[in-house]
Amino acid sequence: MIKKLLIANRGEIALRIMSAAKELGIKTVMVYSEPDKNSMPVQLADEAHCIGPAQPSESYLNIPAIMTAAELSGADAIHPGYGFLSENPRFAEIVESSGLIYVGPKPEHIKLMGDKQLARGTMESLGVPILPGSNGVVKRIGDARRTASKIGYPIILKAVAGGGGRGMRIINSSAELEESFNTAQRESYMAFGSPELYIEKYIERAHHVEVQVIGDGTKAISIGDRECSMQRRHQKIVEEAPSPFISQATRKKMLETVEKAAMHLKVRSLITFEFLVDDKEDFYFIEANTRIQVEHAVTEQVNWLDLVKEQLLIASGKGFSFVKEGINHRGHAIEARINAEDPRTFSPSPGKIQFLFIPGGNGIRVDTAVFQGYEVSPYYDSMLAKVISYGRTRDEALKKLETAINHTSIVGVKTNLPLLLSLIKSPEFKSGNYTTRFLEEEFNW
């Protein structure tokens, strides 16, 4: 069993990992940047090491500094959380070549799924449906025009090394293509160090549904789906499990398809397969994420599982703590992300939190690392907290979430609380039949 775990992250996910580790009797080591020295994860860890200044490139992305902290602390394992180095195959390779346990997928799977075009081809070969698109990387505008002409507009440009919505451009006509192609290449290079793009057919008013899979390197289990269609510029805002849109027949087919592919790949730890689903409930693979997801909590709530504990057990060679037959989805869960940002312009809102109240109670889970007096940094992600509601039915979960968001108060920074309240009160969201275009079409965002 892992004895001492270094957590190579910050904020709420660092606390989430720490709590799971402590329940398993694992000592924890935090690495932190200079402005995070008084953060809650640093205060609660068994040991903490400063690894650099505020800039992520000099701290949370600084592999030599992290590995030095692991050596000094005597940690025998590293958990990368999400973001930062969590999908960097080189980091995973370095951890394992140093004789430490990497709590996550195999480096080769991180590399495979990080190359979006290679991932598409692999999934297609395993019988997973993919969207019509380019056959490989599209390097020149002429190639882009030919591909677009073949599959028809609208299309979407995507960064090969991308994720999180960066390097994406939706193109509705040939007149838009050249400028958007050049812009997407520049954005991809700035974000990921590679200008390489590929093209897919764009499904208007699609549903974004993802399937959570867990594997131990020999077997894999699909443990449910999540609806992630409530997005702004490809960034998720509200998620729920299970999807209120897809039928049981589609759900069964989707989970079986993904589980078969994951079994063939012999995935280890957590991996999330993401799909676009059209109005006929045909589903198409778009990407797979080889890390714990921000929205993992909704899957935990409806399955009564601790996914981080499962990661730690698998990394320790213990395997699953459950069997496939024991998976029994119960009720419904919805998650809302509270961000420090202007609710209209979405520009970040750094500053000190002068007052904070997020209600708990029956059916409400709050994942956060902020507190009254906390300084929201301009250097990191703007998410302050995740509020997760759980109910026996979707309607019950929705009412609990609406009450919790309505009673939440944060003073000192601007937040997206007004937007969240408007979203979850809207008739379209309550119906469960909303798409990735909902914010754009209904709220003009």
Secondary structure, 3 states (H helix, E strand, C coil): CCCEEEECCCHHHHHHHHHHHHHCCCEEEEEEEHHHCCCHHHHHCCEEEEEECCCHHHCCCCHHHHHHHHHHHCCCEEECCCCCCCCCHHHHHHHHHCCCEECCCCHHHHHHHHCHHHHHHHHHHCCCCECCECCCCECCHHHHHHHHHHHCCCEEEEECCCCCCCCCEEECCHHHHHHHHHHHHHHHHHHHCCCCEEEEECCCCCEEEEEEEEEECCCEEEEEEEEEEEEECCEEEEEEECCCCCCHHHHHHHHHHHHHHHHHHCCEEEEEEEEEECCCCCEEEEEEECCCCCCHHHHHHHHCCCHHHHHHHHHCCCCCCCCHHHCCCCCEEEEEEEECECCCCCCECCEECCEEECCCCCCEEEEECCCCCCEECCCCCCEEEEEEEEECCHHHHHHHHHHHHHHCEEECCCCCHHHHHHHHHCHHHHHCCCCCCHHHHHCCC
